[in-house]
Amino acid sequence: MQKLIYFRKGQGNYRAVADQINGTINTHLSKTAWTKTSLARHLPSRFLLTFGLFNGSRQHVLMSHGVADKNYLNRLGPDGDLLVNKLEHLFVPGPWLRDKLLADKDFHLSPDQVSCVGWPRLDVLVKQQELRPPIVSGRPKLLWAPTHDWRKWGDQQISTSSYPDFAADFEALGDDYVTDVSLHPRNRSSKHPTSQQLIDADIVISDFGTMVYEAWALNKPVIFPAWLIKEKIQEFIPGSAEAHIFENQIITFVYTWQSHHFIRCLAS
């Protein structure tokens, strides 16, 4: 029996992100196979398969609303158990994250309950990238796209984001480079996901969110303000893909100088 797929809506800061991801997926489904009407929640489970993007929500299948790791899928519920252990199935972007979860002794889903599915937003971004006009000589375009500073860690409530601390350094880069900023939807009034600004950028400056991986997938160099984030990420998000990036030097460029001379060398 084919089940009706109910796409849970995003809320607040993530509504537009969820709409884009859900929309990218359901374009590949027949119109009778899915719904986003909340009334569907009242159908018997034998008729309904709920798909969600937010850990801790009630759903059968989860795929994170962001492609970054951040140990998001390792979060514990009030009962001390991993939230994802209550799922029927989990979608992850690739084998690294799948292997990490399956190696966790507290993770109770079986290997056939975890599927590698890539990242749906790349369908949109790759198409936009193909339409980008040829790059002409001139000042490179730098995009600062930090993740939000909402999550705080430790007794001192430390943020692992480069926002807002990198703002002054980034402003100085505008003397020699075309600069643009796309803050996380939590830190700006517009809640639309970053798309065209990412496509237009030649180089992306970011920290530990989705923008890092989307920029890499589009073959754009990523610069990390390491003096602001490296030690914090390693301390507060150990075992994450983002900590793994620094620990294994899987990086494009690490921005550690209080100047932008090396960016000029990169662009030449």
C-alpha positions in Angstrom: 0.0 0.0 0.0 1.4 3.4 -1.0 1.4 5.9 1.9 0.7 9.5 1.6 3.8 11.6 2.4 3.1 14.5 4.7 5.8 17.2 4.5 5.9 19.1 7.8 6.2 22.8 7.4 9.0 24.8 8.8 8.4 27.5 11.4 9.6 31.1 11.9 13.2 31.5 10.8 13.3 28.2 8.9 10.0 28.4 7.0 11.5 29.5 3.7 14.3 27.0 4.0 11.9 24.1 4.7 9.6 25.2 1.8 12.6 25.2 -0.6 13.9 21.8 0.5 10.4 20.2 0.6 9.6 21.7 -2.8 12.8 20.4 -4.4 11.9 16.9 -3.2 8.2 16.8 -4.0 8.8 17.9 -7.6 10.0 14.3 -8.1 6.8 12.8 -6.7 3.4 12.4 -8.2 0.9 15.0 -7.0 -1.2 12.3 -5.3 1.8 11.0 -3.3 2.3 13.9 -1.0 0.6 16.7 0.9 1.6 19.6 3.2 -1.9 19.9 4.7 -1.7 19.5 8.5 -5.0 17.6 8.5 -3.0 14.7 7.2 -1.6 14.2 10.6 -4.9 12.7 11.7 -4.8 9.9 9.2 -4.0 6.4 10.6 -0.3 5.6 10.4 -0.8 2.8 7.9 -1.9 5.5 5.4 0.6 8.2 6.3 4.4 8.8 6.2 5.5 12.0 7.9 8.7 13.7 6.6 10.4 16.4 8.7 13.5 18.5 8.8 13.8 19.3 12.5 15.2 16.9 15.1 12.8 16.3 18.0 9.6 16.8 16.0 7.2 14.0 15.6 7.8 12.3 12.2 8.6 9.0 10.7 11.5 10.2 8.5 14.0 12.9 9.3 16.5 14.8 7.1 18.2 17.7 8.7 17.2 21.2 7.5 21.0 21.9 7.1 23.7 19.9 5.5 26.3 20.7 8.2 26.9 18.1 11.0 27.2 20.2 14.2 26.3 17.0 16.1 22.7 17.9 15.4 21.7 14.3 15.0 23.4 13.4 18.3 21.2 15.5 20.5 19.6 13.9 23.5 15.9 14.1 24.5 14.5 14.7 28.0 14.8 11.0 28.6 18.5 11.0 27.9 18.1 9.0 24.7 19.1 10.2 21.2 16.1 12.0 19.6 16.8 10.2 16.3 16.3 6.8 18.0 12.6 7.4 17.8 12.6 7.6 14.0 11.7 4.9 11.5 14.2 6.2 9.0 17.0 8.8 8.8 18.3 10.6 5.7 21.9 11.9 5.8 23.9 13.7 3.1 26.7 11.2 2.8 28.7 8.2 4.1 30.9 10.1 6.5 27.9 11.1 8.7 26.2 7.7 8.3 29.4 5.9 9.5 29.8 8.3 12.4 26.2 7.7 13.6 26.4 3.9 13.2 29.6 3.9 15.2 27.9 5.7 18.1 27.0 3.1 20.8 24.0 5.3 21.8 22.6 5.3 18.2 20.0 2.5 17.9 18.8 2.6 14.3 20.0 -0.2 12.1 22.2 0.4 9.0 19.2 -0.2 6.7 17.3 2.6 8.5 20.0 5.2 7.6 20.2 6.3 3.9 22.7 8.6 2.2 20.6 11.0 0.0 22.9 13.9 -0.9 21.6 17.5 -0.4 18.5 18.6 -2.3 19.4 22.3 -2.3 22.3 21.5 -4.7 19.7 20.8 -7.4 18.7 24.5 -7.2 22.2 25.9 -6.7 23.9 23.9 -9.5 21.3 25.1 -12.0 21.8 28.7 -10.9 25.6 28.3 -11.1 25.2 27.1 -14.7 23.4 30.4 -15.6 26.1 32.6 -14.0 27.7 34.9 -16.6 31.4 34.2 -17.4 33.7 35.7 -14.8 35.6 38.7 -16.1 38.8 40.1 -14.6 38.4 42.5 -11.8 38.0 42.6 -8.1 37.0 39.1 -6.7 33.6 38.9 -4.9 33.8 37.9 -1.3 30.8 36.6 0.5 30.7 36.4 4.3 28.0 33.8 5.1 28.3 32.9 8.8 25.9 30.6 10.7 23.8 32.0 13.5 25.1 32.9 16.9 21.9 31.7 18.7 23.4 28.5 20.1 25.7 29.3 23.1 28.0 26.9 24.9 29.5 26.5 28.4 29.1 28.6 31.5 30.2 31.7 29.6 27.7 31.2 26.8 30.2 31.2 24.0 29.1 31.2 20.3 31.0 29.2 17.7 29.9 31.5 14.9 32.1 34.1 13.3 29.1 36.5 13.6 29.3 39.2 14.8 33.0 39.2 15.7 34.3 39.1 12.2 32.3 42.1 11.0 35.0 44.7 11.5 37.6 42.6 9.7 35.2 41.9 6.8 34.3 45.6 6.5 38.0 46.4 6.0 38.1 44.0 3.0 35.7 46.3 1.1 38.6 48.7 0.3 40.0 46.3 -2.2 37.3 43.7 -2.9 33.7 43.5 -3.8 32.0 42.3 -0.6 28.7 41.0 0.3 27.1 39.6 3.5 24.4 37.0 4.0 23.7 36.4 7.6 21.8 33.3 8.8 18.0 33.8 8.7 18.0 33.9 12.5 20.1 37.1 12.4 18.3 39.0 9.6 14.8 40.1 8.8 14.6 38.3 5.5 14.2 34.6 6.0 14.9 33.4 2.5 17.8 31.0 2.2 21.1 32.2 0.7 21.2 31.3 -3.0 22.0 34.0 -5.5 24.6 35.7 -3.3 26.4 32.3 -3.0 26.3 31.9 -6.8 27.7 35.4 -7.4 30.6 34.9 -5.0 34.1 34.0 -6.0 35.2 33.2 -2.5 33.1 32.4 0.6 34.1 33.3 4.2 32.2 31.1 6.6 32.6 29.0 9.8 30.7 25.8 10.4 27.3 25.8 8.7 25.7 24.7 5.5 27.4 27.5 3.5 30.7 25.8 3.9 29.6 22.6 2.2 27.5 24.2 -0.5 30.4 26.5 -1.5 32.7 23.5 -1.7 30.1 21.6 -3.8 30.1 24.6 -6.2 33.9 24.6 -6.3 34.3 27.9 -4.5 37.2 28.4 -2.1 36.2 28.7 1.6 38.1 30.8 4.1 37.7 30.2 7.8 38.4 32.9 10.4 40.3 30.3 12.4 41.4 32.6 15.2 37.7 33.1 16.1 36.3 29.7 15.7 38.8 26.8 15.5 39.4 26.2 19.2 35.7 26.8 20.1 34.5 24.3 17.5 37.0 21.7 18.7 36.0 22.2 22.3 32.3 22.5 22.1 31.4 20.4 19.1 33.9 17.5 19.4 33.5 14.6 16.9 31.5 16.8 14.5 32.4 17.1 10.8 33.3 20.7 11.5 35.8 19.8 14.2 37.1 17.1 11.8 37.8 19.7 9.2 40.2 21.6 11.5 41.8 18.6 13.1 42.6 17.0 9.7 43.3 20.3 7.9 40.6 19.5 5.3 40.4 23.2 4.4 40.7 25.5 1.5 42.3 28.4 3.3 42.5 29.3 6.9 42.2 33.0 7.6 44.6 33.6 10.5 46.1 37.0 9.7 44.7 40.4 10.6 45.1 41.5 7.0 43.9 40.4 3.6 47.2 40.3 1.8 46.9 36.6 1.2 43.5 36.9 -0.4 45.1 39.3 -2.9 47.6 36.5 -3.7 44.8 34.0 -4.0 42.9 36.1 -6.5 45.8 37.0 -8.7 
